[in-house]
Amino acid sequence: MSDNGRVSSPDPTTALRPRLPSPLQEIEDDRFARHGVRLLLKRDDLIHPQLIGNKWRKLVPNLSAAAGRPLLTFGGAYSNHLRATAAAGRLLGLSTVGVVRGQELADRPLNPALARCAADGMRLHFIDRSTYRHKTDPATLAAVLRAADAEGAYVVPEGGSNALAVRGCRELGAELRDRADVVAVACGTGGTLAGLAAGLAPDQHALGIPVLKGGFLAEEIQRLQESAFGDRRGHWDLDDRFHFGGYARTTPGLDAFADDFEARHGLPVERLYVAKLLYGLVSLTEEGAFPRGTTLAAVITGSPLPA
């Protein structure tokens, strides 16, 4: 322990042994090939077995900034971000607190995602949905920290998206420079797309597939880029048609699509982000959105929750 009472924490970049750059895998799929589109998968799901994909890229800069302090962050009942933060805390010996949306969940059995967080040592603190909506208000945040007995914690925002995270995701774009014409990623809070677009070459395009409905994300991505870099960076846009009802929502059709993709390519498909991304890319390709000769890279940001 250091003189200021913080736990001495190892450098996460070296202690967690990431696989970087993540592999780039070409996929043979007739739904793309017959339109003259080449499909690559950027396998960020292989960076680390427990800090999956964009969670690695977003969390590590914040773990370094925390400098051994306890981490407090936010998420819903199925949050991949909470899972990754809890795993990072266990691996690095850091205390973690997860503020979970939905006070009513406190008296229910934990679902597999939250049970995994608890098993990794995360202390779960449930709050009502109205308070959760105002969690970035300074007075509300201070009250949440007091109620969670975590006033000295380093706060990571929902989804891990802040200026540090966006700069961390810029390396994802740099790894894909000149490797594809269009790079697509599923979007929750927008931090990954904000950084990805900033790291790509000027002639490359970043496409975001939001998994939440509402149409608010473009403004948030621009805000994140301005916070991280001072202005908007790169060429990017969003297609809001493939959220399948909103976050943590799926349909039988989406599940069937994901099952089929798994059978075709031997790739486990995470349902809340990756399935929606891949479904959207197949649909856009069939609509003729990508000219013949396009090389399309899909960023695989997560993997299914183990049973």
N, C-alpha and C positions, 0 to 999 in steps of 0.2 A: 504494500500500500504506500502511496506517495505522501508527502508532507501535508497536502491539502485534504487528505482523507479519501481521495479517489482510489479505486482499484487500479493497479498497474495492468494495462491491457496490452497484449502483443499487437504488432502491426498487422491488421487484418489482411493486407495485400499479400504478405508473405506467409502468415500463419495458416491461412485457409487454403493455400495451394490451388489457386484457380487454374482451369484449363483455358488459356488465352493465347492467341485469339481463338474464339470458338470455331468449330469446323463449319465448312460450307459444303453442303451435300446436294448434288444434282439429282433430281427426281424425274423419272420417265413416267409421264401421265398423259394419256391420249386426250384428256379434256383440255390440256394446254397445247400439246404437240400439234393437234389438227388445226389450231389457229396460228401456228408458227411462233408460239411463245415458249421460251425455255424457262423452266422453274428450278430455282435453287432454294434450299432451306438453310437459313443461318441458324445453326444449332446452339443457340444460347442456353437451351435446356441442359447442355452438357458441360457448362462452365464449372459447376460444383454440384454434387449430389443433393445438397440440402439448401443452398442459396441459389435457387434456380434462376437462370436467365437474367432478365432485366433487373431482378431483385438484387443480384450481385452488383451490377453496375451502379444501381441507385443507392444501395445501402453502404457499400464500403467507404465512399467519401464521408458519409455521415458517421459511421463508426469511428473513423479517424478523428473527426471533429469532436466527437463525444469525449475522447481522451480518458476513457475509463469510467465516466459517469454512468449511472443507470440510464437506460433508454426507455422512453415512453412514446408510444405511437398509437394510431387509430385505425380501425377497420370494422367491416361488417362481419357477420357470422361465418362467412366463407372466404375471408380475406387471405389471399396468397401472401400479401405483404406481412400480415401478422405472423403467418407461419415462418417466413424467412427471417423476420426479426427475432423470433423466439429461438430459432435454430442458431442464428449468429450469436445470441447471448450465451447459449449453452456451450458452443464451440470456443468462445473467447472468454468465458467466465464472467460475463456481464449480467447484471440484474436487468430484467425487462418487465415492462408493464404494458399490457394491451388494453386500450379503452375501446370497448365493443359497443356498437350501435344496437340499442334495443334492451331496455331495462327488463322487459318481460322474459328475456333469455336467461336471466340470472337463476331462475327457479326451475329451469328445464335441464335435462341431460345434455351434456356437451355434444355437439355434432363432431364428426371426425376431424375437421379442420381445427376447431377450438380445442379438442382433446389433444391433438398433436402439439398445439401451443403450450398447453398446461404441462404435458409430459416433458417438454423441453425447458420447463422452469418459468415460463411466463406467468406473471400474476395478472389475472383477468379482472377488469373493472368495467361493469356494465352501466351504461347511462341511457336515459330516455332519448327518444329520437329528436325531440325538440331541442334539447340541450346539444345533442350531437350536431345538428344543423348549424349551430352557432359556435362551434368549437374553436374557430379561429379568432373570435372576438376576444381581446385581451382579458377582459373581466371574466368571461366564461371559462377561458382556458385556465386562468389562475384558480378559479373555483374547482375545476376538474382536477388540477394538480393537487390541491389541498385534500379533496375528497379521496383521492387515490393514494394519499400519503407519499407523494412523489414530487415534492416542490423543488428538489435539487436535480431532477432528471433532465437529460438532454432530450428535447422534443423533436421527433421526426413526424412530419405531416402524413396524413392519410395517403396511402399508396407510395409513400417515400419520395414524393415529387417536390423538390425545392431546387434552389439554384445549384447547390452542390451535386445533387442527383443528376440534374440536366447536364452539367459539365462531365459527370461520369459517363453518361450515355453518349456523349459526343464521340467517345472512342469506338462505340459500335459503328457509327457512320464511317469513321476513319478506317476500320477493318474492311468495310464494304466499298471503299473508294475504287471506282473503275471496275467493279466486279458485276454490276447490274445496272440496267437503265432505270428501273423502278424498284424501290425497297419498301415493302409493306409491313406494317406492324399493327397489332390490336392495341387499342387505347383504353385505359381506364381513367387515370387522372391526367394523362397527357405528357408526363415528364420524359418518357422514353422517346416519343416522337420528337419532342422539342430538341433533345440532344442529338438524336440520330440525324435529323435534317441538318443540323449545324455541322456535323462531321462529314457529310457527303461532299462529293465534288460538285462544282457549279452546274454541270450538265446532267446531274442525276436528280431524280424526283423521289420524294418520300410520300407515301400514302398511308393514312391512318384509318383504321376500321374501329370506330367507337363501339364499346360493348355496353354502354349506358345510353339510354334515350334522353332527349332533352335539347340537343343542339347547342349546348353551351361551351363545347370543348375548344373550338377555334380561338375564342377570346382568351381562355385559360392558357393554351399553348403559347400564344403570343406573349402573354404576361410572364410566363416562365422563361421564355427566351430573352425577354427584356431584362428580367431579373438576373439571369445567368451571364448574358453577353452584352447587354445594353441596347439591343435592337433585335428585330426579326432576322432570323438566319435561314438560309437555304430555301429550296422550293418544296413546299408541302401543301397537301390539302387533305380533306376528310370525306369519307362516304358514310353517311349515317344510317344506311338502310339495313344493316345486318346485326342489329343488337338483339333480335329475337325476343323482344319484350322488355329488355333491360338487364341490369347486372344480376348475375346468378340465375338468370332465366335461360331455359333451353326448351326445345320442342321435340316431339318424336322425330320430325324431319331432320333436325340438326343432329340428333343422336344417331340416326341412321346414316347420315352423311359421314359423321366421324367414325362410326364403325366400319364403313366402306373404305375410308381413307386408310385406316389402320390395317385392314385386310390387304389392300393394294400394296402398301409400302412398308409394313412392319414397324410403323411409328406410332407409339401410344399418343393419342390426341387429347390434350386437356380441353375440357368442354367450355369453360366460361370465357376464355380468350382465344385460344388457338383454333378451335373448331370454327368459331365465327369468322376469324381471319381467313382461313382456308376456304370456307364456304363463299365468302365474299369474293375472293380472288377467282374461284371457278366461275361464279356468276358474272363478274366483270369481264373475264376472258370470253365467255360465251356471248356477251353483249357486244364484243368487238372493241372494248375500251383500250386494249393494248395493240398497237400495230404489229403486223407480222415482223419477226426478227427481234422482238423485245425480249430482253433477259430480265426476268422478274425474280426478286429475292424476297422470301417470306421469313420474317424473324420469328423463330419458335421460342417464345418467352417463358414457357412453363411446361410442366408435365403433370399428369393426373396425380391426385392425392393417393398415396398407397392405402390399400385396404387395412 
